[in-house]
Amino acid sequence: MKDMASAPPSATAEKPTGLVRGPLLSLAADILLPLVVYYAARALGAGQAPALLLSGAPPALRLLAGAVRQHRIDGVDLFTTVLLATAALASLLGGGTRVLLCKDAVLSLVVGGWVLGTAFTHRPLVFQLGQRRHRGTAARARSKAWQDSAEFRRGLRVLTVLWGAEQLLDGGLGALAALTLPTDTVPLLARAQSVTLLALAAVVTAVYSRRFRTRHGLPLFGIPTAARRAPPSP
C-alpha cells in the first residue's frame, strides 16, 4: 500500500474511489511497466535474471522521484527499495531467477501483514488514509467520529482487514506461482492476479462504504454531516 494522493473534500457524496485512485495508479505503474520491460528485454535476447533485474527499474525510479519531490521517503517505500536491492544482490550472488520472482510476493506478504496489524491499533491504516484527505475542521470532525462512534471504528477496521487480507492473498498466490510455474509465465500471471485482486478489493470497499453510510449516516472517507454544515472559523 503506497502513498495516498490527497484530494479536496467533497461537499456532497462520499467518494471512496477517489481515496484509492492515486495509489491504484501508482500500483498500476509498478505492475504494468515492469511487465513491459521484462518481456521487451526477453524479446531482445536478454536472459531471465537480467530481464527481471531490468524490470525492477521502473518501481525503483518511481520511488526515487517521489523521494526527491517530497524530500522524504516513507517506511513502505524504503522497504520496497531495500527489497529490490536485496533481490538484485541475491541474484548476482547466485540466488537465481526464482529469488527475483519471489520479491514481489514477499513485498505483498510483508505489507499485508503490516496493514492487517494496524487494524488492531488505535489508528488503523484506512482511518489514517482517510485523514490525509482532509485538513483542519474536517480532520477534527473525523477524529471526533472515531472517538464517539463504535460503528465508525468498526467499519474502518473491517476495511483495513480487507486490504491486509488482499495483500496477503496476493503474496501467497504470487509466491506459489514463483516457485512452481514456468519462470517466463510468472511475471504476466502474477501481475494479472494483482490487478484482479486490487480491483475486487476496490469494488468491495466502494460497496461497503456506500452501505455503511446508508445504514449509519456516517461517511467512512468523507466529512461527517455536522462538520460540513458548521460555519467556517473566523
C-alpha positions as CSV (number, residue, x, y, z in Angstrom):
1,M,0.0,0.0,0.0
2,K,1.7,3.1,-1.1
3,D,1.4,6.8,-0.5
4,M,-2.3,8.0,-0.9
5,A,-2.9,11.0,-3.1
6,S,-4.7,13.8,-1.3
7,A,-7.9,15.2,-2.7
8,P,-10.2,18.1,-1.8
9,P,-13.1,17.0,0.4
10,S,-16.4,16.6,-1.3
11,A,-19.3,18.7,-0.2
12,T,-21.9,16.1,-1.2
13,A,-21.4,12.4,-1.6
14,E,-18.6,10.2,-0.2
15,K,-16.3,9.0,-2.9
16,P,-14.1,6.2,-1.7
17,T,-12.9,5.5,-5.1
18,G,-11.1,8.9,-5.0
19,L,-9.2,7.7,-2.0
20,V,-7.7,4.8,-3.8
21,R,-7.3,6.3,-7.2
22,G,-3.8,7.7,-6.5
23,P,-2.3,4.5,-5.1
24,L,-4.0,2.4,-7.7
25,L,-2.4,4.5,-10.4
26,S,1.0,4.1,-8.7
27,L,0.5,0.3,-8.3
28,A,-0.6,0.1,-12.0
29,A,2.7,1.7,-13.0
30,D,4.6,-0.7,-10.7
31,I,2.7,-3.6,-12.3
32,L,2.5,-2.7,-15.9
33,L,5.8,-1.0,-16.6
34,P,7.9,-3.8,-15.2
35,L,5.9,-6.3,-17.3
36,V,6.6,-4.3,-20.5
37,V,10.3,-4.0,-19.6
38,Y,10.6,-7.7,-18.8
39,Y,9.1,-9.1,-22.0
40,A,10.8,-6.4,-24.1
41,A,14.1,-7.4,-22.7
42,R,13.4,-11.1,-23.3
43,A,12.3,-10.4,-26.8
44,L,15.7,-8.7,-27.4
45,G,17.5,-11.8,-26.2
46,A,18.2,-11.0,-22.5
47,G,18.3,-13.8,-20.0
48,Q,15.6,-14.3,-17.4
49,A,17.6,-12.9,-14.5
50,P,18.9,-9.8,-16.3
51,A,15.3,-9.1,-17.6
52,L,13.9,-9.4,-14.1
53,L,16.6,-7.0,-12.8
54,L,15.7,-4.5,-15.5
55,S,12.0,-4.9,-14.8
56,G,12.8,-3.6,-11.2
57,A,14.0,-0.3,-12.6
58,P,10.6,1.4,-13.1
59,P,9.4,0.9,-9.4
60,A,12.9,2.0,-8.2
61,L,12.9,5.1,-10.3
62,R,9.3,6.0,-9.2
63,L,10.4,5.7,-5.6
64,L,13.4,7.9,-6.2
65,A,11.4,10.5,-8.0
66,G,8.8,10.6,-5.2
67,A,11.5,10.9,-2.5
68,V,13.1,13.8,-4.4
69,R,9.8,15.6,-5.0
70,Q,8.6,15.2,-1.4
71,H,12.0,15.5,0.2
72,R,11.3,12.3,2.2
73,I,10.8,8.6,1.8
74,D,8.2,6.7,3.9
75,G,8.6,3.3,5.5
76,V,6.9,1.3,2.8
77,D,8.9,3.0,0.0
78,L,12.1,2.4,1.9
79,F,11.2,-1.2,2.4
80,T,10.4,-1.6,-1.3
81,T,13.8,-0.1,-2.2
82,V,15.7,-2.3,0.2
83,L,13.8,-5.4,-1.1
84,L,14.6,-4.6,-4.8
85,A,18.2,-4.1,-3.9
86,T,18.4,-7.3,-1.8
87,A,16.8,-9.3,-4.6
88,A,19.2,-7.9,-7.2
89,L,22.2,-8.7,-4.9
90,A,20.9,-12.2,-4.2
91,S,20.6,-12.9,-7.9
92,L,24.1,-11.6,-8.5
93,L,25.4,-13.8,-5.7
94,G,23.8,-16.9,-7.2
95,G,20.2,-16.7,-5.8
96,G,18.8,-17.3,-9.3
97,T,15.7,-16.4,-11.1
98,R,13.3,-17.8,-8.6
99,V,14.6,-15.4,-5.9
100,L,13.9,-12.4,-8.2
101,L,10.4,-13.8,-9.0
102,C,9.6,-14.0,-5.3
103,K,10.5,-10.4,-4.4
104,D,7.0,-9.0,-5.3
105,A,5.3,-11.8,-3.4
106,V,7.5,-11.1,-0.3
107,L,6.6,-7.4,-0.5
108,S,2.9,-8.2,-0.6
109,L,3.2,-10.6,2.3
110,V,5.0,-8.1,4.5
111,V,2.8,-5.1,3.5
112,G,-0.3,-7.3,4.1
113,G,0.9,-8.3,7.5
114,W,1.7,-4.7,8.4
115,V,-1.7,-3.4,7.1
116,L,-3.6,-6.2,9.0
117,G,-1.6,-5.4,12.1
118,T,-2.7,-1.8,12.1
119,A,-6.4,-2.9,12.2
120,F,-5.8,-3.8,15.9
121,T,-4.1,-0.5,16.8
122,H,-5.7,2.8,17.9
123,R,-5.3,4.2,14.4
124,P,-5.9,1.6,11.6
125,L,-4.4,2.3,8.2
126,V,-7.7,3.1,6.5
127,F,-8.5,5.7,9.1
128,Q,-5.1,7.3,8.6
129,L,-5.5,7.3,4.8
130,G,-8.9,9.0,5.2
131,Q,-7.4,11.6,7.4
132,R,-4.8,12.5,4.8
133,R,-7.6,13.7,2.5
134,H,-8.7,16.4,5.0
135,R,-7.4,19.3,7.0
136,G,-8.5,21.4,9.9
137,T,-12.2,21.2,10.8
138,A,-12.8,18.2,8.6
139,A,-9.9,16.2,10.1
140,R,-11.0,17.1,13.6
141,A,-14.6,16.0,12.8
142,R,-13.4,12.6,11.6
143,S,-11.3,12.3,14.8
144,K,-14.4,13.0,16.9
145,A,-16.4,10.5,14.9
146,W,-13.6,7.9,15.6
147,Q,-13.8,8.7,19.3
148,D,-17.6,8.8,19.6
149,S,-18.8,6.1,17.2
150,A,-18.1,2.4,17.7
151,E,-19.7,1.7,14.3
152,F,-17.3,4.1,12.6
153,R,-14.3,2.4,14.3
154,R,-15.6,-1.0,13.3
155,G,-16.2,0.0,9.7
156,L,-12.7,1.3,9.2
157,R,-11.2,-1.7,10.9
158,V,-13.2,-4.0,8.6
159,L,-11.8,-2.2,5.5
160,T,-8.3,-2.3,7.0
161,V,-8.6,-6.1,7.4
162,L,-9.9,-6.4,3.9
163,W,-6.9,-4.6,2.3
164,G,-4.5,-6.5,4.5
165,A,-6.1,-9.8,3.5
166,E,-5.9,-8.8,-0.1
167,Q,-2.2,-8.2,0.1
168,L,-1.6,-11.5,2.0
169,L,-3.6,-13.4,-0.6
170,D,-1.8,-11.8,-3.4
171,G,1.6,-12.5,-1.8
172,G,0.7,-16.1,-1.0
173,L,-0.5,-16.9,-4.5
174,G,2.4,-15.0,-6.0
175,A,4.9,-17.0,-4.0
176,L,3.3,-20.3,-5.1
177,A,3.4,-19.2,-8.7
178,A,7.0,-18.0,-8.5
179,L,8.2,-21.4,-7.0
180,T,6.2,-23.7,-9.2
181,L,5.3,-22.3,-12.6
182,P,7.5,-21.8,-15.7
183,T,9.5,-18.7,-15.0
184,D,8.6,-16.9,-18.2
185,T,4.9,-17.1,-17.4
186,V,5.1,-15.9,-13.8
187,P,5.5,-12.1,-14.4
188,L,2.4,-11.9,-16.6
189,L,0.3,-14.2,-14.4
190,A,1.4,-12.5,-11.1
191,R,0.5,-9.1,-12.4
192,A,-2.8,-10.1,-13.8
193,Q,-3.6,-11.6,-10.4
194,S,-2.5,-8.5,-8.6
195,V,-4.7,-6.2,-10.8
196,T,-7.7,-8.6,-10.3
197,L,-7.4,-8.7,-6.6
198,L,-6.9,-4.9,-6.3
199,A,-9.9,-4.3,-8.5
200,L,-12.0,-6.7,-6.4
201,A,-10.9,-5.1,-3.1
202,A,-11.7,-1.6,-4.5
203,V,-15.2,-2.7,-5.5
204,V,-15.8,-4.2,-2.2
205,T,-14.6,-1.1,-0.5
206,A,-16.9,1.1,-2.5
207,V,-19.9,-1.1,-1.9
208,Y,-19.3,-1.5,1.8
209,S,-18.7,2.3,2.3
210,R,-21.9,3.1,0.5
211,R,-24.0,0.7,2.5
212,F,-22.3,1.8,5.7
213,R,-23.2,5.4,5.0
214,T,-26.8,4.5,4.2
215,R,-27.2,2.4,7.4
216,H,-25.3,4.6,9.9
217,G,-25.3,8.1,8.3
218,L,-21.5,8.3,8.5
219,P,-19.1,8.5,5.6
220,L,-16.1,6.3,6.1
221,F,-13.9,8.5,4.0
222,G,-15.8,11.8,3.7
223,I,-16.7,14.5,6.2
224,P,-19.4,14.0,8.8
225,T,-22.6,15.9,8.0
226,A,-22.4,18.2,11.1
227,A,-18.9,19.3,10.2
228,R,-20.0,20.1,6.6
229,R,-22.8,22.3,7.9
230,A,-20.7,24.1,10.5
231,P,-19.8,27.7,9.6
232,P,-16.2,28.4,8.9
233,S,-14.0,29.5,11.7
234,P,-13.2,33.3,11.7
